[in-house]
Amino acid sequence: MKVLVADDHDLVRDTVAAYLANGGGFETRTAVSLDDAIARVKEDGTYDLVLLDYTMPGMNGLDGLARMIELNGPRTVAILSGNAPATVAREAIDAGAIGFLPKTIAGKSLVHAINFMLAGETYMPMSVMREAEEPAPQHPLAKQLSERELQVLEGLAQGLSNKEIARELDLQEVTVKLHVKTLSRKLDARNRTHAAMIAKDAGIV
């Protein structure tokens, strides 16, 4: 079975590809952007499964998903994401993705999910599914924050640097730095680490 892993984060891309090759016995290839992934498919022929990072260059939201489905075939493309909200997961499935994989998924669960999708079944973690269907009540602190600020805060909670958050959200690093400053002010936090702790304690992230 051939699997294409497309992600602009070197560590994520190479780790996922290596785990699928060594732990699952799949034939894997990698790409660093949507255009690169499209070139791979054109060069190699269709893949049994293509994993697309939601925020990598060229994706433009779910437009990249539609382009890859058209090229590689229906029910052969899944979305891989670090912090996309559950609503995006549901939208991806509704748009024709065969699955949605969070980057936090454990190695064995990843292989299981890949096999599940290769069998023609739609995969989405139960936690994401519940969040998509039954949104949790919003914490008062969260109401003070914009959607983008919440995304940056999620990155802080994951221990990501400003540069890593910027890459994940397709933003300029200076923009992320401004968001972090605003978050610290709104949450009355001493620094980025304190802001992440406040958010975790409040159940915002």
C-alpha positions as CSV (number, residue, x, y, z in Angstrom):
1,M,0.0,0.0,0.0
2,K,1.4,3.4,-1.0
3,V,0.9,6.4,1.4
4,L,2.0,9.9,0.7
5,V,2.7,12.1,3.7
6,A,2.6,15.8,2.9
7,D,3.6,18.2,5.7
8,D,5.9,21.2,5.9
9,H,7.2,20.3,9.3
10,D,10.2,18.2,8.8
11,L,10.0,16.3,12.1
12,V,6.3,15.5,11.8
13,R,6.5,14.5,8.2
14,D,9.6,12.3,8.5
15,T,8.4,10.8,11.8
16,V,5.0,9.8,10.5
17,A,6.4,8.4,7.2
18,A,9.1,6.4,9.1
19,Y,6.6,5.0,11.6
20,L,4.2,4.0,8.8
21,A,7.0,2.3,6.9
22,N,8.6,0.6,9.8
23,G,5.6,-0.1,12.0
24,G,3.0,-0.6,9.4
25,G,4.9,-1.9,6.4
26,F,3.6,0.8,4.1
27,E,5.4,2.2,1.1
28,T,5.7,5.9,1.9
29,R,6.8,9.0,0.1
30,T,6.8,12.6,1.4
31,A,6.0,16.1,0.2
32,V,6.6,19.5,1.8
33,S,3.6,21.4,0.2
34,L,0.4,20.9,-1.7
35,D,2.2,21.6,-5.0
36,D,4.9,19.2,-4.1
37,A,2.3,16.5,-3.2
38,I,0.5,17.1,-6.5
39,A,3.8,16.7,-8.4
40,R,4.4,13.4,-6.5
41,V,1.0,12.0,-7.6
42,K,1.5,13.1,-11.2
43,E,5.0,11.5,-11.2
44,D,4.2,8.3,-9.2
45,G,0.5,7.7,-10.1
46,T,-2.3,7.6,-7.6
47,Y,-1.6,6.7,-4.0
48,D,-3.8,4.4,-1.8
49,L,-3.9,7.2,0.8
50,V,-2.6,10.8,0.9
51,L,-2.2,12.6,4.2
52,L,-2.4,16.4,3.8
53,D,-1.3,18.8,6.6
54,Y,-4.2,21.3,6.9
55,T,-2.0,24.4,7.3
56,M,1.0,23.7,4.9
57,P,1.7,26.0,2.0
58,G,-0.8,25.8,-0.9
59,M,-3.6,24.3,1.1
60,N,-5.7,27.4,1.4
61,G,-8.1,25.8,3.9
62,L,-9.9,22.9,2.4
63,D,-9.4,24.0,-1.2
64,G,-6.2,21.9,-1.3
65,L,-8.2,18.8,-0.2
66,A,-10.6,19.3,-3.1
67,R,-7.7,19.6,-5.5
68,M,-6.0,16.4,-4.3
69,I,-9.3,14.4,-4.3
70,E,-9.8,15.4,-7.9
71,L,-6.3,14.3,-8.8
72,N,-5.9,11.1,-6.6
73,G,-9.5,10.0,-6.5
74,P,-12.4,10.0,-4.0
75,R,-12.0,8.7,-0.5
76,T,-8.2,8.5,-0.8
77,V,-7.3,11.7,1.0
78,A,-7.2,12.5,4.8
79,I,-6.4,15.7,6.7
80,L,-3.5,15.8,9.2
81,S,-3.6,18.7,11.7
82,G,-2.0,20.0,14.9
83,N,-4.7,22.4,16.1
84,A,-7.5,22.7,13.6
85,P,-10.9,23.0,15.5
86,A,-13.4,20.1,15.4
87,T,-15.6,22.1,13.0
88,V,-12.8,21.9,10.4
89,A,-12.6,18.1,10.9
90,R,-16.3,17.8,10.2
91,E,-16.1,20.1,7.2
92,A,-13.2,18.1,5.8
93,I,-15.2,14.8,6.1
94,D,-18.3,16.5,4.5
95,A,-16.0,17.7,1.7
96,G,-14.9,14.2,0.9
97,A,-11.9,13.5,3.2
98,I,-11.8,9.9,4.3
99,G,-10.4,10.9,7.6
100,F,-9.0,13.5,10.0
101,L,-5.9,12.7,12.0
102,P,-4.6,14.9,14.9
103,K,-0.8,15.2,15.1
104,T,-1.1,14.1,18.7
105,I,-2.3,10.6,17.8
106,A,-0.2,7.8,19.2
107,G,1.9,5.7,16.8
108,K,-0.1,2.5,17.2
109,S,-3.3,4.4,16.8
110,L,-1.9,6.1,13.7
111,V,-1.3,2.7,12.0
112,H,-4.7,1.5,13.1
113,A,-6.3,4.6,11.6
114,I,-4.4,4.2,8.3
115,N,-5.5,0.6,8.0
116,F,-9.1,1.7,8.8
117,M,-9.1,4.3,6.1
118,L,-7.4,1.9,3.6
119,A,-10.3,-0.5,4.2
120,G,-12.6,2.3,3.0
121,E,-13.8,3.5,6.4
122,T,-14.0,7.1,7.5
123,Y,-11.8,7.8,10.5
124,M,-12.1,10.6,13.0
125,P,-11.1,10.3,16.7
126,M,-14.0,10.0,19.1
127,S,-12.8,13.0,21.1
128,V,-12.9,15.2,17.9
129,M,-16.3,13.7,16.9
130,R,-17.8,14.6,20.3
131,E,-16.4,18.1,20.1
132,A,-17.8,18.6,16.6
133,E,-21.2,17.4,17.6
134,E,-21.5,18.7,21.1
135,P,-19.5,22.0,21.6
136,A,-18.6,22.5,25.2
137,P,-19.9,25.6,27.0
138,Q,-17.5,28.4,26.5
139,H,-15.4,29.5,29.5
140,P,-15.8,33.3,30.3
141,L,-12.1,33.8,29.7
142,A,-12.4,32.3,26.2
143,K,-15.1,34.8,25.3
144,Q,-12.5,37.6,25.6
145,L,-10.4,36.0,23.0
146,S,-10.7,35.9,19.2
147,E,-10.5,32.7,17.2
148,R,-7.0,33.4,16.2
149,E,-5.9,34.2,19.8
150,L,-7.4,30.9,20.8
151,Q,-5.3,29.1,18.1
152,V,-2.2,30.8,19.3
153,L,-3.0,29.9,22.9
154,E,-3.4,26.3,21.9
155,G,0.1,26.5,20.4
156,L,1.5,27.9,23.6
157,A,-0.2,25.1,25.6
158,Q,1.6,22.6,23.3
159,G,4.9,24.2,24.1
160,L,5.5,25.5,20.6
161,S,7.7,28.5,19.9
162,N,6.5,31.6,18.2
163,K,8.2,30.4,15.0
164,E,6.5,27.0,15.2
165,I,3.1,28.6,15.9
166,A,3.6,30.9,12.9
167,R,4.3,28.0,10.6
168,E,1.3,26.0,11.9
169,L,-1.1,28.9,11.5
170,D,0.5,30.3,8.3
171,L,1.3,33.7,10.0
172,Q,4.2,35.9,10.3
173,E,6.3,35.4,13.5
174,V,5.9,39.0,14.4
175,T,2.1,38.6,14.3
176,V,2.3,35.7,16.6
177,K,4.4,37.7,19.0
178,L,1.8,40.4,19.1
179,H,-0.9,37.8,19.8
180,V,1.1,36.4,22.6
181,K,1.5,39.9,24.1
182,T,-2.3,40.5,23.8
183,L,-3.0,37.1,25.3
184,S,-0.8,37.9,28.3
185,R,-2.6,41.2,28.9
186,K,-6.1,39.7,28.5
187,L,-5.3,36.7,30.7
188,D,-3.4,38.8,33.2
189,A,-0.4,36.5,32.7
190,R,3.2,37.3,33.5
191,N,4.5,35.5,30.4
192,R,3.7,33.0,27.7
193,T,4.1,30.0,30.0
194,H,1.9,31.6,32.6
195,A,-0.7,32.3,29.9
196,A,-0.7,28.6,28.9
197,M,-1.1,27.5,32.5
198,I,-4.0,29.8,33.0
199,A,-5.7,28.5,29.9
200,K,-5.2,24.9,30.9
201,D,-6.5,25.5,34.4
202,A,-9.5,27.2,33.0
203,G,-10.1,24.4,30.5
204,I,-9.8,26.7,27.5
205,V,-7.2,24.5,25.8
